[in-house]
């Protein structure tokens, strides 16, 4: 009888849960890790990535409301304990109501940012796709957003937001390199060109506004000097 042939196990990366994906993205930062996460992107990964960003932005917004309520309560009643924090003030209620809207706006801006980064990377010879870059970027940005929100609640530790932002930029460059399979220089350009363009646009906008308002500002200044 012919020997039985055992079918080979299916190839491909194992499926990661959302928590495993987030932990790997933050604690095992490397091009290889992000290549693995990109290849693990499931069908419909876009909606999953958008959901991650929405939930993380919503949590960060609610944490911000909590921090504001704690600060206001402490300033008003220094001896009050955290358990006495109230969300009955109009500002807190309005902030809670607006939190989902803020989360939707965060998803929109994140999608646009990733799309522009992906277009630049493709123009520089990258071979990745928007879906894979979106998935990997969301795996990095979502947990970092929550961590940053939590750090903002702690007066002394909130200064860590700056190195955390730098860390996020480094991870973003790694993610672009991993997804698009090109060199570090191209990855850095893809990640930073959009910020350079935005800074130029903001600078131009400020110059235009100052040029338009210059005469009015000069008149106000002159009138103020005369009145003195």
PyMOL CGO cylinders between C-alpha atoms (Angstrom):
from pymol import cmd
from pymol.cgo import CYLINDER

trace = [
    CYLINDER, 0.00, 0.00, 0.00, 1.31, 3.48, -0.79, 0.3, 1, 1, 1, 1, 1, 1,
    CYLINDER, 1.31, 3.48, -0.79, 2.39, 5.44, 2.25, 0.3, 1, 1, 1, 1, 1, 1,
    CYLINDER, 2.39, 5.44, 2.25, -0.17, 7.89, 3.47, 0.3, 1, 1, 1, 1, 1, 1,
    CYLINDER, -0.17, 7.89, 3.47, 0.66, 11.49, 2.80, 0.3, 1, 1, 1, 1, 1, 1,
    CYLINDER, 0.66, 11.49, 2.80, 0.10, 13.86, 5.68, 0.3, 1, 1, 1, 1, 1, 1,
    CYLINDER, 0.10, 13.86, 5.68, -1.05, 17.23, 4.42, 0.3, 1, 1, 1, 1, 1, 1,
    CYLINDER, -1.05, 17.23, 4.42, 1.27, 20.09, 5.26, 0.3, 1, 1, 1, 1, 1, 1,
    CYLINDER, 1.27, 20.09, 5.26, -0.05, 22.56, 7.80, 0.3, 1, 1, 1, 1, 1, 1,
    CYLINDER, -0.05, 22.56, 7.80, -1.38, 25.76, 6.27, 0.3, 1, 1, 1, 1, 1, 1,
    CYLINDER, -1.38, 25.76, 6.27, 1.25, 28.41, 5.93, 0.3, 1, 1, 1, 1, 1, 1,
    CYLINDER, 1.25, 28.41, 5.93, 0.82, 31.96, 7.06, 0.3, 1, 1, 1, 1, 1, 1,
    CYLINDER, 0.82, 31.96, 7.06, 1.12, 33.91, 10.27, 0.3, 1, 1, 1, 1, 1, 1,
    CYLINDER, 1.12, 33.91, 10.27, -0.99, 33.01, 13.29, 0.3, 1, 1, 1, 1, 1, 1,
    CYLINDER, -0.99, 33.01, 13.29, -3.97, 35.17, 14.01, 0.3, 1, 1, 1, 1, 1, 1,
    CYLINDER, -3.97, 35.17, 14.01, -3.42, 37.69, 16.80, 0.3, 1, 1, 1, 1, 1, 1,
    CYLINDER, -3.42, 37.69, 16.80, -6.09, 39.07, 19.08, 0.3, 1, 1, 1, 1, 1, 1,
    CYLINDER, -6.09, 39.07, 19.08, -6.36, 42.85, 19.34, 0.3, 1, 1, 1, 1, 1, 1,
    CYLINDER, -6.36, 42.85, 19.34, -4.55, 42.82, 22.69, 0.3, 1, 1, 1, 1, 1, 1,
    CYLINDER, -4.55, 42.82, 22.69, -1.71, 40.68, 21.32, 0.3, 1, 1, 1, 1, 1, 1,
    CYLINDER, -1.71, 40.68, 21.32, -1.40, 42.97, 18.32, 0.3, 1, 1, 1, 1, 1, 1,
    CYLINDER, -1.40, 42.97, 18.32, -1.26, 46.10, 20.47, 0.3, 1, 1, 1, 1, 1, 1,
    CYLINDER, -1.26, 46.10, 20.47, 1.27, 44.59, 22.89, 0.3, 1, 1, 1, 1, 1, 1,
    CYLINDER, 1.27, 44.59, 22.89, 3.52, 43.39, 20.07, 0.3, 1, 1, 1, 1, 1, 1,
    CYLINDER, 3.52, 43.39, 20.07, 3.31, 46.78, 18.34, 0.3, 1, 1, 1, 1, 1, 1,
    CYLINDER, 3.31, 46.78, 18.34, 4.48, 48.66, 21.44, 0.3, 1, 1, 1, 1, 1, 1,
    CYLINDER, 4.48, 48.66, 21.44, 6.76, 46.24, 23.27, 0.3, 1, 1, 1, 1, 1, 1,
    CYLINDER, 6.76, 46.24, 23.27, 8.45, 44.51, 20.33, 0.3, 1, 1, 1, 1, 1, 1,
    CYLINDER, 8.45, 44.51, 20.33, 9.13, 47.42, 17.96, 0.3, 1, 1, 1, 1, 1, 1,
    CYLINDER, 9.13, 47.42, 17.96, 10.99, 46.26, 14.89, 0.3, 1, 1, 1, 1, 1, 1,
    CYLINDER, 10.99, 46.26, 14.89, 10.52, 46.08, 11.15, 0.3, 1, 1, 1, 1, 1, 1,
    CYLINDER, 10.52, 46.08, 11.15, 10.05, 42.31, 11.43, 0.3, 1, 1, 1, 1, 1, 1,
    CYLINDER, 10.05, 42.31, 11.43, 7.28, 42.73, 14.03, 0.3, 1, 1, 1, 1, 1, 1,
    CYLINDER, 7.28, 42.73, 14.03, 5.38, 45.19, 11.87, 0.3, 1, 1, 1, 1, 1, 1,
    CYLINDER, 5.38, 45.19, 11.87, 5.81, 42.99, 8.81, 0.3, 1, 1, 1, 1, 1, 1,
    CYLINDER, 5.81, 42.99, 8.81, 4.22, 40.18, 10.81, 0.3, 1, 1, 1, 1, 1, 1,
    CYLINDER, 4.22, 40.18, 10.81, 1.36, 42.40, 11.96, 0.3, 1, 1, 1, 1, 1, 1,
    CYLINDER, 1.36, 42.40, 11.96, 0.79, 43.63, 8.41, 0.3, 1, 1, 1, 1, 1, 1,
    CYLINDER, 0.79, 43.63, 8.41, 0.69, 40.10, 7.04, 0.3, 1, 1, 1, 1, 1, 1,
    CYLINDER, 0.69, 40.10, 7.04, -1.71, 39.16, 9.85, 0.3, 1, 1, 1, 1, 1, 1,
    CYLINDER, -1.71, 39.16, 9.85, -4.17, 41.89, 8.85, 0.3, 1, 1, 1, 1, 1, 1,
    CYLINDER, -4.17, 41.89, 8.85, -7.53, 40.09, 8.51, 0.3, 1, 1, 1, 1, 1, 1,
    CYLINDER, -7.53, 40.09, 8.51, -10.18, 40.57, 5.86, 0.3, 1, 1, 1, 1, 1, 1,
    CYLINDER, -10.18, 40.57, 5.86, -11.95, 43.82, 6.60, 0.3, 1, 1, 1, 1, 1, 1,
    CYLINDER, -11.95, 43.82, 6.60, -8.96, 45.13, 8.51, 0.3, 1, 1, 1, 1, 1, 1,
    CYLINDER, -8.96, 45.13, 8.51, -9.88, 48.72, 7.58, 0.3, 1, 1, 1, 1, 1, 1,
    CYLINDER, -9.88, 48.72, 7.58, -13.04, 48.65, 9.68, 0.3, 1, 1, 1, 1, 1, 1,
    CYLINDER, -13.04, 48.65, 9.68, -11.11, 47.00, 12.51, 0.3, 1, 1, 1, 1, 1, 1,
    CYLINDER, -11.11, 47.00, 12.51, -8.45, 49.72, 12.41, 0.3, 1, 1, 1, 1, 1, 1,
    CYLINDER, -8.45, 49.72, 12.41, -11.09, 52.47, 12.33, 0.3, 1, 1, 1, 1, 1, 1,
    CYLINDER, -11.09, 52.47, 12.33, -12.80, 50.86, 15.32, 0.3, 1, 1, 1, 1, 1, 1,
    CYLINDER, -12.80, 50.86, 15.32, -9.54, 50.81, 17.26, 0.3, 1, 1, 1, 1, 1, 1,
    CYLINDER, -9.54, 50.81, 17.26, -8.94, 54.50, 16.60, 0.3, 1, 1, 1, 1, 1, 1,
    CYLINDER, -8.94, 54.50, 16.60, -12.54, 55.39, 17.44, 0.3, 1, 1, 1, 1, 1, 1,
    CYLINDER, -12.54, 55.39, 17.44, -12.52, 53.50, 20.74, 0.3, 1, 1, 1, 1, 1, 1,
    CYLINDER, -12.52, 53.50, 20.74, -9.10, 54.80, 21.78, 0.3, 1, 1, 1, 1, 1, 1,
    CYLINDER, -9.10, 54.80, 21.78, -10.07, 58.40, 20.94, 0.3, 1, 1, 1, 1, 1, 1,
    CYLINDER, -10.07, 58.40, 20.94, -13.34, 57.97, 22.85, 0.3, 1, 1, 1, 1, 1, 1,
    CYLINDER, -13.34, 57.97, 22.85, -11.52, 56.59, 25.90, 0.3, 1, 1, 1, 1, 1, 1,
    CYLINDER, -11.52, 56.59, 25.90, -8.92, 59.37, 25.74, 0.3, 1, 1, 1, 1, 1, 1,
    CYLINDER, -8.92, 59.37, 25.74, -11.67, 61.98, 25.53, 0.3, 1, 1, 1, 1, 1, 1,
    CYLINDER, -11.67, 61.98, 25.53, -13.50, 60.54, 28.53, 0.3, 1, 1, 1, 1, 1, 1,
    CYLINDER, -13.50, 60.54, 28.53, -10.22, 60.37, 30.46, 0.3, 1, 1, 1, 1, 1, 1,
    CYLINDER, -10.22, 60.37, 30.46, -9.70, 64.05, 29.67, 0.3, 1, 1, 1, 1, 1, 1,
    CYLINDER, -9.70, 64.05, 29.67, -13.18, 64.82, 31.03, 0.3, 1, 1, 1, 1, 1, 1,
    CYLINDER, -13.18, 64.82, 31.03, -12.34, 62.86, 34.17, 0.3, 1, 1, 1, 1, 1, 1,
    CYLINDER, -12.34, 62.86, 34.17, -9.10, 64.78, 34.58, 0.3, 1, 1, 1, 1, 1, 1,
    CYLINDER, -9.10, 64.78, 34.58, -10.85, 68.12, 34.14, 0.3, 1, 1, 1, 1, 1, 1,
    CYLINDER, -10.85, 68.12, 34.14, -13.50, 67.15, 36.69, 0.3, 1, 1, 1, 1, 1, 1,
    CYLINDER, -13.50, 67.15, 36.69, -10.86, 66.02, 39.17, 0.3, 1, 1, 1, 1, 1, 1,
    CYLINDER, -10.86, 66.02, 39.17, -8.93, 69.28, 38.76, 0.3, 1, 1, 1, 1, 1, 1,
    CYLINDER, -8.93, 69.28, 38.76, -12.01, 71.45, 39.11, 0.3, 1, 1, 1, 1, 1, 1,
    CYLINDER, -12.01, 71.45, 39.11, -13.22, 69.49, 42.14, 0.3, 1, 1, 1, 1, 1, 1,
    CYLINDER, -13.22, 69.49, 42.14, -9.82, 69.67, 43.82, 0.3, 1, 1, 1, 1, 1, 1,
    CYLINDER, -9.82, 69.67, 43.82, -9.55, 73.42, 43.26, 0.3, 1, 1, 1, 1, 1, 1,
    CYLINDER, -9.55, 73.42, 43.26, -13.05, 74.01, 44.58, 0.3, 1, 1, 1, 1, 1, 1,
    CYLINDER, -13.05, 74.01, 44.58, -12.91, 71.49, 47.44, 0.3, 1, 1, 1, 1, 1, 1,
    CYLINDER, -12.91, 71.49, 47.44, -9.24, 70.76, 48.24, 0.3, 1, 1, 1, 1, 1, 1,
    CYLINDER, -9.24, 70.76, 48.24, -10.17, 68.18, 50.86, 0.3, 1, 1, 1, 1, 1, 1,
    CYLINDER, -10.17, 68.18, 50.86, -12.48, 66.25, 48.56, 0.3, 1, 1, 1, 1, 1, 1,
    CYLINDER, -12.48, 66.25, 48.56, -11.54, 62.70, 47.69, 0.3, 1, 1, 1, 1, 1, 1,
    CYLINDER, -11.54, 62.70, 47.69, -11.58, 61.41, 44.11, 0.3, 1, 1, 1, 1, 1, 1,
    CYLINDER, -11.58, 61.41, 44.11, -14.75, 59.41, 44.80, 0.3, 1, 1, 1, 1, 1, 1,
    CYLINDER, -14.75, 59.41, 44.80, -16.64, 62.67, 45.22, 0.3, 1, 1, 1, 1, 1, 1,
    CYLINDER, -16.64, 62.67, 45.22, -15.99, 63.75, 41.66, 0.3, 1, 1, 1, 1, 1, 1,
    CYLINDER, -15.99, 63.75, 41.66, -19.20, 64.78, 39.92, 0.3, 1, 1, 1, 1, 1, 1,
    CYLINDER, -19.20, 64.78, 39.92, -19.97, 64.91, 36.22, 0.3, 1, 1, 1, 1, 1, 1,
    CYLINDER, -19.97, 64.91, 36.22, -23.12, 66.99, 36.73, 0.3, 1, 1, 1, 1, 1, 1,
    CYLINDER, -23.12, 66.99, 36.73, -21.57, 70.29, 35.62, 0.3, 1, 1, 1, 1, 1, 1,
    CYLINDER, -21.57, 70.29, 35.62, -22.73, 71.54, 32.20, 0.3, 1, 1, 1, 1, 1, 1,
    CYLINDER, -22.73, 71.54, 32.20, -19.20, 71.54, 30.80, 0.3, 1, 1, 1, 1, 1, 1,
    CYLINDER, -19.20, 71.54, 30.80, -18.58, 67.92, 31.83, 0.3, 1, 1, 1, 1, 1, 1,
    CYLINDER, -18.58, 67.92, 31.83, -21.93, 66.77, 30.43, 0.3, 1, 1, 1, 1, 1, 1,
    CYLINDER, -21.93, 66.77, 30.43, -21.30, 68.62, 27.16, 0.3, 1, 1, 1, 1, 1, 1,
    CYLINDER, -21.30, 68.62, 27.16, -17.82, 67.11, 26.90, 0.3, 1, 1, 1, 1, 1, 1,
    CYLINDER, -17.82, 67.11, 26.90, -19.20, 63.61, 27.43, 0.3, 1, 1, 1, 1, 1, 1,
    CYLINDER, -19.20, 63.61, 27.43, -21.87, 64.17, 24.77, 0.3, 1, 1, 1, 1, 1, 1,
    CYLINDER, -21.87, 64.17, 24.77, -19.27, 65.50, 22.32, 0.3, 1, 1, 1, 1, 1, 1,
    CYLINDER, -19.27, 65.50, 22.32, -16.82, 62.65, 22.95, 0.3, 1, 1, 1, 1, 1, 1,
    CYLINDER, -16.82, 62.65, 22.95, -18.21, 60.38, 20.17, 0.3, 1, 1, 1, 1, 1, 1,
    CYLINDER, -18.21, 60.38, 20.17, -18.05, 63.31, 17.73, 0.3, 1, 1, 1, 1, 1, 1,
    CYLINDER, -18.05, 63.31, 17.73, -14.43, 63.94, 18.69, 0.3, 1, 1, 1, 1, 1, 1,
    CYLINDER, -14.43, 63.94, 18.69, -13.71, 60.23, 18.19, 0.3, 1, 1, 1, 1, 1, 1,
    CYLINDER, -13.71, 60.23, 18.19, -15.26, 60.30, 14.70, 0.3, 1, 1, 1, 1, 1, 1,
    CYLINDER, -15.26, 60.30, 14.70, -13.16, 63.35, 13.79, 0.3, 1, 1, 1, 1, 1, 1,
    CYLINDER, -13.16, 63.35, 13.79, -10.06, 61.53, 15.09, 0.3, 1, 1, 1, 1, 1, 1,
    CYLINDER, -10.06, 61.53, 15.09, -10.84, 58.57, 12.83, 0.3, 1, 1, 1, 1, 1, 1,
    CYLINDER, -10.84, 58.57, 12.83, -11.29, 60.90, 9.85, 0.3, 1, 1, 1, 1, 1, 1,
    CYLINDER, -11.29, 60.90, 9.85, -8.00, 62.71, 10.40, 0.3, 1, 1, 1, 1, 1, 1,
    CYLINDER, -8.00, 62.71, 10.40, -6.18, 59.44, 11.05, 0.3, 1, 1, 1, 1, 1, 1,
    CYLINDER, -6.18, 59.44, 11.05, -7.51, 57.95, 7.80, 0.3, 1, 1, 1, 1, 1, 1,
    CYLINDER, -7.51, 57.95, 7.80, -6.45, 61.05, 5.85, 0.3, 1, 1, 1, 1, 1, 1,
    CYLINDER, -6.45, 61.05, 5.85, -3.01, 61.08, 7.45, 0.3, 1, 1, 1, 1, 1, 1,
    CYLINDER, -3.01, 61.08, 7.45, -2.38, 57.40, 6.66, 0.3, 1, 1, 1, 1, 1, 1,
    CYLINDER, -2.38, 57.40, 6.66, -3.71, 57.85, 3.11, 0.3, 1, 1, 1, 1, 1, 1,
    CYLINDER, -3.71, 57.85, 3.11, -1.34, 60.75, 2.41, 0.3, 1, 1, 1, 1, 1, 1,
    CYLINDER, -1.34, 60.75, 2.41, 1.59, 58.88, 3.98, 0.3, 1, 1, 1, 1, 1, 1,
    CYLINDER, 1.59, 58.88, 3.98, 0.76, 55.84, 1.84, 0.3, 1, 1, 1, 1, 1, 1,
    CYLINDER, 0.76, 55.84, 1.84, 0.60, 57.94, -1.34, 0.3, 1, 1, 1, 1, 1, 1,
    CYLINDER, 0.60, 57.94, -1.34, 3.99, 59.49, -0.60, 0.3, 1, 1, 1, 1, 1, 1,
    CYLINDER, 3.99, 59.49, -0.60, 5.47, 56.06, 0.15, 0.3, 1, 1, 1, 1, 1, 1,
    CYLINDER, 5.47, 56.06, 0.15, 4.10, 54.64, -3.10, 0.3, 1, 1, 1, 1, 1, 1,
    CYLINDER, 4.10, 54.64, -3.10, 5.56, 57.61, -5.00, 0.3, 1, 1, 1, 1, 1, 1,
    CYLINDER, 5.56, 57.61, -5.00, 8.94, 56.82, -3.44, 0.3, 1, 1, 1, 1, 1, 1,
    CYLINDER, 8.94, 56.82, -3.44, 8.83, 53.22, -4.65, 0.3, 1, 1, 1, 1, 1, 1,
    CYLINDER, 8.83, 53.22, -4.65, 6.94, 51.53, -1.83, 0.3, 1, 1, 1, 1, 1, 1,
    CYLINDER, 6.94, 51.53, -1.83, 4.99, 48.35, -2.53, 0.3, 1, 1, 1, 1, 1, 1,
    CYLINDER, 4.99, 48.35, -2.53, 2.61, 48.34, 0.44, 0.3, 1, 1, 1, 1, 1, 1,
    CYLINDER, 2.61, 48.34, 0.44, -1.11, 49.00, 0.52, 0.3, 1, 1, 1, 1, 1, 1,
    CYLINDER, -1.11, 49.00, 0.52, -3.27, 51.48, 2.36, 0.3, 1, 1, 1, 1, 1, 1,
    CYLINDER, -3.27, 51.48, 2.36, -5.07, 48.72, 4.26, 0.3, 1, 1, 1, 1, 1, 1,
    CYLINDER, -5.07, 48.72, 4.26, -1.89, 47.18, 5.65, 0.3, 1, 1, 1, 1, 1, 1,
    CYLINDER, -1.89, 47.18, 5.65, -0.38, 50.54, 6.61, 0.3, 1, 1, 1, 1, 1, 1,
    CYLINDER, -0.38, 50.54, 6.61, -3.68, 51.56, 8.21, 0.3, 1, 1, 1, 1, 1, 1,
    CYLINDER, -3.68, 51.56, 8.21, -3.82, 48.35, 10.23, 0.3, 1, 1, 1, 1, 1, 1,
    CYLINDER, -3.82, 48.35, 10.23, -0.25, 48.59, 11.51, 0.3, 1, 1, 1, 1, 1, 1,
    CYLINDER, -0.25, 48.59, 11.51, -0.51, 52.32, 12.22, 0.3, 1, 1, 1, 1, 1, 1,
    CYLINDER, -0.51, 52.32, 12.22, -3.75, 51.80, 14.16, 0.3, 1, 1, 1, 1, 1, 1,
    CYLINDER, -3.75, 51.80, 14.16, -2.12, 49.03, 16.21, 0.3, 1, 1, 1, 1, 1, 1,
    CYLINDER, -2.12, 49.03, 16.21, 0.49, 51.62, 17.25, 0.3, 1, 1, 1, 1, 1, 1,
    CYLINDER, 0.49, 51.62, 17.25, -1.63, 54.75, 17.60, 0.3, 1, 1, 1, 1, 1, 1,
    CYLINDER, -1.63, 54.75, 17.60, -4.65, 53.32, 19.44, 0.3, 1, 1, 1, 1, 1, 1,
    CYLINDER, -4.65, 53.32, 19.44, -2.84, 52.07, 22.58, 0.3, 1, 1, 1, 1, 1, 1,
    CYLINDER, -2.84, 52.07, 22.58, -0.49, 55.06, 22.60, 0.3, 1, 1, 1, 1, 1, 1,
    CYLINDER, -0.49, 55.06, 22.60, -3.51, 57.39, 22.57, 0.3, 1, 1, 1, 1, 1, 1,
    CYLINDER, -3.51, 57.39, 22.57, -4.95, 55.71, 25.65, 0.3, 1, 1, 1, 1, 1, 1,
    CYLINDER, -4.95, 55.71, 25.65, -1.59, 55.69, 27.43, 0.3, 1, 1, 1, 1, 1, 1,
    CYLINDER, -1.59, 55.69, 27.43, -1.11, 59.37, 26.65, 0.3, 1, 1, 1, 1, 1, 1,
    CYLINDER, -1.11, 59.37, 26.65, -4.56, 60.14, 28.04, 0.3, 1, 1, 1, 1, 1, 1,
    CYLINDER, -4.56, 60.14, 28.04, -3.78, 58.31, 31.27, 0.3, 1, 1, 1, 1, 1, 1,
    CYLINDER, -3.78, 58.31, 31.27, -0.42, 60.08, 31.62, 0.3, 1, 1, 1, 1, 1, 1,
    CYLINDER, -0.42, 60.08, 31.62, -2.23, 63.40, 31.27, 0.3, 1, 1, 1, 1, 1, 1,
    CYLINDER, -2.23, 63.40, 31.27, -4.07, 62.72, 34.52, 0.3, 1, 1, 1, 1, 1, 1,
    CYLINDER, -4.07, 62.72, 34.52, -0.86, 62.55, 36.55, 0.3, 1, 1, 1, 1, 1, 1,
    CYLINDER, -0.86, 62.55, 36.55, 0.69, 66.01, 37.16, 0.3, 1, 1, 1, 1, 1, 1,
    CYLINDER, 0.69, 66.01, 37.16, 4.33, 64.91, 37.33, 0.3, 1, 1, 1, 1, 1, 1,
    CYLINDER, 4.33, 64.91, 37.33, 4.24, 61.97, 34.94, 0.3, 1, 1, 1, 1, 1, 1,
    CYLINDER, 4.24, 61.97, 34.94, 2.42, 63.92, 32.20, 0.3, 1, 1, 1, 1, 1, 1,
    CYLINDER, 2.42, 63.92, 32.20, 5.80, 65.27, 31.05, 0.3, 1, 1, 1, 1, 1, 1,
    CYLINDER, 5.80, 65.27, 31.05, 6.37, 61.79, 29.60, 0.3, 1, 1, 1, 1, 1, 1,
    CYLINDER, 6.37, 61.79, 29.60, 3.97, 62.72, 26.80, 0.3, 1, 1, 1, 1, 1, 1,
    CYLINDER, 3.97, 62.72, 26.80, 6.89, 64.34, 24.93, 0.3, 1, 1, 1, 1, 1, 1,
    CYLINDER, 6.89, 64.34, 24.93, 9.15, 61.25, 24.81, 0.3, 1, 1, 1, 1, 1, 1,
    CYLINDER, 9.15, 61.25, 24.81, 6.05, 59.17, 24.14, 0.3, 1, 1, 1, 1, 1, 1,
    CYLINDER, 6.05, 59.17, 24.14, 5.34, 61.33, 21.09, 0.3, 1, 1, 1, 1, 1, 1,
    CYLINDER, 5.34, 61.33, 21.09, 8.91, 60.87, 19.86, 0.3, 1, 1, 1, 1, 1, 1,
    CYLINDER, 8.91, 60.87, 19.86, 8.56, 57.12, 20.40, 0.3, 1, 1, 1, 1, 1, 1,
    CYLINDER, 8.56, 57.12, 20.40, 5.36, 57.17, 18.33, 0.3, 1, 1, 1, 1, 1, 1,
    CYLINDER, 5.36, 57.17, 18.33, 7.18, 58.88, 15.46, 0.3, 1, 1, 1, 1, 1, 1,
    CYLINDER, 7.18, 58.88, 15.46, 9.96, 56.27, 15.53, 0.3, 1, 1, 1, 1, 1, 1,
    CYLINDER, 9.96, 56.27, 15.53, 7.40, 53.44, 15.49, 0.3, 1, 1, 1, 1, 1, 1,
    CYLINDER, 7.40, 53.44, 15.49, 5.55, 55.10, 12.63, 0.3, 1, 1, 1, 1, 1, 1,
    CYLINDER, 5.55, 55.10, 12.63, 8.74, 55.21, 10.54, 0.3, 1, 1, 1, 1, 1, 1,
    CYLINDER, 8.74, 55.21, 10.54, 9.32, 51.50, 11.27, 0.3, 1, 1, 1, 1, 1, 1,
    CYLINDER, 9.32, 51.50, 11.27, 5.74, 50.71, 10.27, 0.3, 1, 1, 1, 1, 1, 1,
    CYLINDER, 5.74, 50.71, 10.27, 6.06, 52.52, 6.94, 0.3, 1, 1, 1, 1, 1, 1,
    CYLINDER, 6.06, 52.52, 6.94, 9.35, 50.75, 6.20, 0.3, 1, 1, 1, 1, 1, 1,
    CYLINDER, 9.35, 50.75, 6.20, 7.86, 47.37, 7.10, 0.3, 1, 1, 1, 1, 1, 1,
    CYLINDER, 7.86, 47.37, 7.10, 4.72, 47.79, 5.02, 0.3, 1, 1, 1, 1, 1, 1,
    CYLINDER, 4.72, 47.79, 5.02, 6.33, 49.34, 1.94, 0.3, 1, 1, 1, 1, 1, 1,
    CYLINDER, 6.33, 49.34, 1.94, 9.54, 47.32, 1.93, 0.3, 1, 1, 1, 1, 1, 1,
    CYLINDER, 9.54, 47.32, 1.93, 12.02, 50.08, 1.15, 0.3, 1, 1, 1, 1, 1, 1,
    CYLINDER, 12.02, 50.08, 1.15, 14.94, 51.87, 2.81, 0.3, 1, 1, 1, 1, 1, 1,
    CYLINDER, 14.94, 51.87, 2.81, 15.07, 53.95, 5.96, 0.3, 1, 1, 1, 1, 1, 1,
    CYLINDER, 15.07, 53.95, 5.96, 15.52, 57.19, 4.05, 0.3, 1, 1, 1, 1, 1, 1,
    CYLINDER, 15.52, 57.19, 4.05, 12.34, 56.62, 2.06, 0.3, 1, 1, 1, 1, 1, 1,
    CYLINDER, 12.34, 56.62, 2.06, 10.47, 55.61, 5.22, 0.3, 1, 1, 1, 1, 1, 1,
    CYLINDER, 10.47, 55.61, 5.22, 11.56, 58.78, 7.01, 0.3, 1, 1, 1, 1, 1, 1,
    CYLINDER, 11.56, 58.78, 7.01, 10.59, 60.94, 4.05, 0.3, 1, 1, 1, 1, 1, 1,
    CYLINDER, 10.59, 60.94, 4.05, 7.19, 59.25, 3.81, 0.3, 1, 1, 1, 1, 1, 1,
    CYLINDER, 7.19, 59.25, 3.81, 6.52, 59.86, 7.49, 0.3, 1, 1, 1, 1, 1, 1,
    CYLINDER, 6.52, 59.86, 7.49, 7.78, 63.44, 7.67, 0.3, 1, 1, 1, 1, 1, 1,
    CYLINDER, 7.78, 63.44, 7.67, 6.86, 64.99, 4.32, 0.3, 1, 1, 1, 1, 1, 1,
    CYLINDER, 6.86, 64.99, 4.32, 3.24, 65.41, 5.37, 0.3, 1, 1, 1, 1, 1, 1,
    CYLINDER, 3.24, 65.41, 5.37, 4.30, 67.27, 8.53, 0.3, 1, 1, 1, 1, 1, 1,
    CYLINDER, 4.30, 67.27, 8.53, 6.65, 69.51, 6.57, 0.3, 1, 1, 1, 1, 1, 1,
    CYLINDER, 6.65, 69.51, 6.57, 3.86, 70.32, 4.12, 0.3, 1, 1, 1, 1, 1, 1,
    CYLINDER, 3.86, 70.32, 4.12, 1.46, 71.06, 6.98, 0.3, 1, 1, 1, 1, 1, 1,
    CYLINDER, 1.46, 71.06, 6.98, 4.00, 73.36, 8.64, 0.3, 1, 1, 1, 1, 1, 1,
    CYLINDER, 4.00, 73.36, 8.64, 4.52, 75.21, 5.36, 0.3, 1, 1, 1, 1, 1, 1,
    CYLINDER, 4.52, 75.21, 5.36, 0.75, 75.59, 4.89, 0.3, 1, 1, 1, 1, 1, 1,
    CYLINDER, 0.75, 75.59, 4.89, 0.32, 76.87, 8.44, 0.3, 1, 1, 1, 1, 1, 1,
    CYLINDER, 0.32, 76.87, 8.44, 3.20, 79.33, 7.99, 0.3, 1, 1, 1, 1, 1, 1,
    CYLINDER, 3.20, 79.33, 7.99, 1.71, 80.59, 4.72, 0.3, 1, 1, 1, 1, 1, 1,
    CYLINDER, 1.71, 80.59, 4.72, -1.71, 80.91, 6.33, 0.3, 1, 1, 1, 1, 1, 1,
    CYLINDER, -1.71, 80.91, 6.33, -0.28, 82.92, 9.23, 0.3, 1, 1, 1, 1, 1, 1,
    CYLINDER, -0.28, 82.92, 9.23, 1.60, 85.21, 6.84, 0.3, 1, 1, 1, 1, 1, 1,
    CYLINDER, 1.60, 85.21, 6.84, -1.55, 85.80, 4.77, 0.3, 1, 1, 1, 1, 1, 1,
    CYLINDER, -1.55, 85.80, 4.77, -3.62, 86.53, 7.88, 0.3, 1, 1, 1, 1, 1, 1,
    CYLINDER, -3.62, 86.53, 7.88, -1.01, 88.95, 9.21, 0.3, 1, 1, 1, 1, 1, 1,
    CYLINDER, -1.01, 88.95, 9.21, -0.80, 90.65, 5.81, 0.3, 1, 1, 1, 1, 1, 1,
    CYLINDER, -0.80, 90.65, 5.81, -4.57, 91.09, 5.69, 0.3, 1, 1, 1, 1, 1, 1,
    CYLINDER, -4.57, 91.09, 5.69, -4.90, 92.21, 9.29, 0.3, 1, 1, 1, 1, 1, 1,
    CYLINDER, -4.90, 92.21, 9.29, -1.70, 94.24, 9.36, 0.3, 1, 1, 1, 1, 1, 1,
    CYLINDER, -1.70, 94.24, 9.36, -3.29, 97.66, 8.72, 0.3, 1, 1, 1, 1, 1, 1,
    CYLINDER, -3.29, 97.66, 8.72, -6.07, 96.99, 11.24, 0.3, 1, 1, 1, 1, 1, 1,
    CYLINDER, -6.07, 96.99, 11.24, -3.58, 95.84, 13.88, 0.3, 1, 1, 1, 1, 1, 1,
    CYLINDER, -3.58, 95.84, 13.88, -1.45, 98.92, 13.18, 0.3, 1, 1, 1, 1, 1, 1,
    CYLINDER, -1.45, 98.92, 13.18, -4.45, 101.23, 13.66, 0.3, 1, 1, 1, 1, 1, 1,
    CYLINDER, -4.45, 101.23, 13.66, -5.39, 99.53, 16.92, 0.3, 1, 1, 1, 1, 1, 1,
    CYLINDER, -5.39, 99.53, 16.92, -1.81, 99.83, 18.17, 0.3, 1, 1, 1, 1, 1, 1,
    CYLINDER, -1.81, 99.83, 18.17, -1.62, 103.51, 17.17, 0.3, 1, 1, 1, 1, 1, 1,
    CYLINDER, -1.62, 103.51, 17.17, -4.92, 104.29, 18.89, 0.3, 1, 1, 1, 1, 1, 1,
    CYLINDER, -4.92, 104.29, 18.89, -3.77, 102.50, 22.02, 0.3, 1, 1, 1, 1, 1, 1,
    CYLINDER, -3.77, 102.50, 22.02, -0.53, 104.50, 22.11, 0.3, 1, 1, 1, 1, 1, 1,
    CYLINDER, -0.53, 104.50, 22.11, -2.40, 107.77, 21.62, 0.3, 1, 1, 1, 1, 1, 1,
    CYLINDER, -2.40, 107.77, 21.62, -4.82, 106.98, 24.41, 0.3, 1, 1, 1, 1, 1, 1,
    CYLINDER, -4.82, 106.98, 24.41, -1.90, 106.40, 26.75, 0.3, 1, 1, 1, 1, 1, 1,
]
cmd.load_cgo(trace, "trace")
